[in-house]
Structures are given as C-alpha cells and as structure tokens.
Amino acid sequence: MTRHVFRCPVRWRDLDAYQHVNNTAFLGFLEEARISLLRGHEAPSGAGRAGIVVSRHEIDYLAPLSWTPDGIDVEVWVTRLGAVSFHLGYVVRDEERVYARARSVMVAYDLEARGPRRLTAAETQLLGAVLEEED
C-alpha cells in the first residue's frame, strides 16, 4: 500500500530556545500532512456542513529535529477505517532519520448537528486508498 507523503517546511518559528523544533510544532506538521491527504475531499450532500475532527493524538518523539532548508517528510496513512471514525499513522522523517511517530483518531462530524456522522462512500474510498491496517 502506498502511504501519502507530504514535504513539510521547517520554519524558524517552529524552533525553541534550544534550536530544536518545539514539540507543539509537530502537531502542525501532522495537520499539514493530514490536510494534504484529505484535500480532494468534498462535503457530502445532505450532511449539512460536514467536517472531520480530531478525537485523539499520540506522538512519540524519537530524535531532536533542527531547522533544515529542505524541510522534512511526513508520511501519513490510514491504520483503521470504521463507519464514523478512522485512525491515522504518521512518520516524521528525512532521508537519514525518523524524528517522530504519531497516531490520530479522526471522527466524521456534522457541523450543523454538532455531532458525529457516517463517512460517505467517497470518503471511505479516499481513505481506503492509503489503508495499511496495523497488526
């Protein structure tokens, strides 16, 4: 299965006092990769204003990341696909090293009803293209 890879810039504002990327900046990297994966997604008809919200994040920081003009790669893929939610796996890396591994739980959400909704067939197809279930 092919993972979605997003090339993410590392910005000066991402650095902390130790000249390493701050832990909170990694959430932004994950968000940018996730948006890149889902950018072809259109809101389903009849679902009001549809969205997808984060239910949970976990990040394992494996090595300090310093500023680099080349940016870093964020691999993202689906590890579990349900009727209302899906799980994502991530690896933040460059050619030489893995800096972090992360997981997110995402929930399909109806913004007007203010509650969960079912994933559409189009969403399930898009997410199924990068499905790599965990053991």
QUIUR-V222607 format. One record per residue. N is the residue number from 1. SS is DSSP state (alpha for helix, beta for strand, coil for the rest). Layout:
n={N | N}
ss={SS | SS}
//
This chain:
n={1 | 2 | 3 | 4 | 5 | 6 | 7 | 8 | 9 | 10 | 11 | 12 | 13 | 14 | 15 | 16 | 17 | 18 | 19 | 20 | 21 | 22 | 23 | 24 | 25 | 26 | 27 | 28 | 29 | 30 | 31 | 32 | 33 | 34 | 35 | 36 | 37 | 38 | 39 | 40 | 41 | 42 | 43 | 44 | 45 | 46 | 47 | 48 | 49 | 50 | 51 | 52 | 53 | 54 | 55 | 56 | 57 | 58 | 59 | 60 | 61 | 62 | 63 | 64 | 65 | 66 | 67 | 68 | 69 | 70 | 71 | 72 | 73 | 74 | 75 | 76 | 77 | 78 | 79 | 80 | 81 | 82 | 83 | 84 | 85 | 86 | 87 | 88 | 89 | 90 | 91 | 92 | 93 | 94 | 95 | 96 | 97 | 98 | 99 | 100 | 101 | 102 | 103 | 104 | 105 | 106 | 107 | 108 | 109 | 110 | 111 | 112 | 113 | 114 | 115 | 116 | 117 | 118 | 119 | 120 | 121 | 122 | 123 | 124 | 125 | 126 | 127 | 128 | 129 | 130 | 131 | 132 | 133 | 134 | 135}
ss={coil | coil | coil | beta | beta | beta | beta | beta | coil | coil | coil | alpha | alpha | alpha | beta | coil | coil | coil | coil | beta | beta | coil | alpha | alpha | alpha | alpha | alpha | alpha | alpha | alpha | alpha | alpha | alpha | alpha | alpha | alpha | alpha | alpha | coil | coil | coil | coil | coil | coil | coil | coil | coil | coil | coil | beta | beta | beta | beta | beta | beta | beta | beta | beta | beta | beta | beta | coil | coil | coil | coil | beta | coil | coil | coil | coil | coil | beta | beta | beta | beta | beta | beta | beta | beta | beta | beta | coil | coil | coil | beta | beta | beta | beta | beta | beta | beta | beta | beta | coil | coil | coil | coil | beta | beta | beta | beta | beta | beta | beta | beta | beta | beta | beta | beta | beta | coil | coil | coil | coil | beta | beta | coil | coil | coil | coil | alpha | alpha | alpha | alpha | alpha | alpha | alpha | alpha | coil | coil | beta | coil | coil | coil | coil}
//
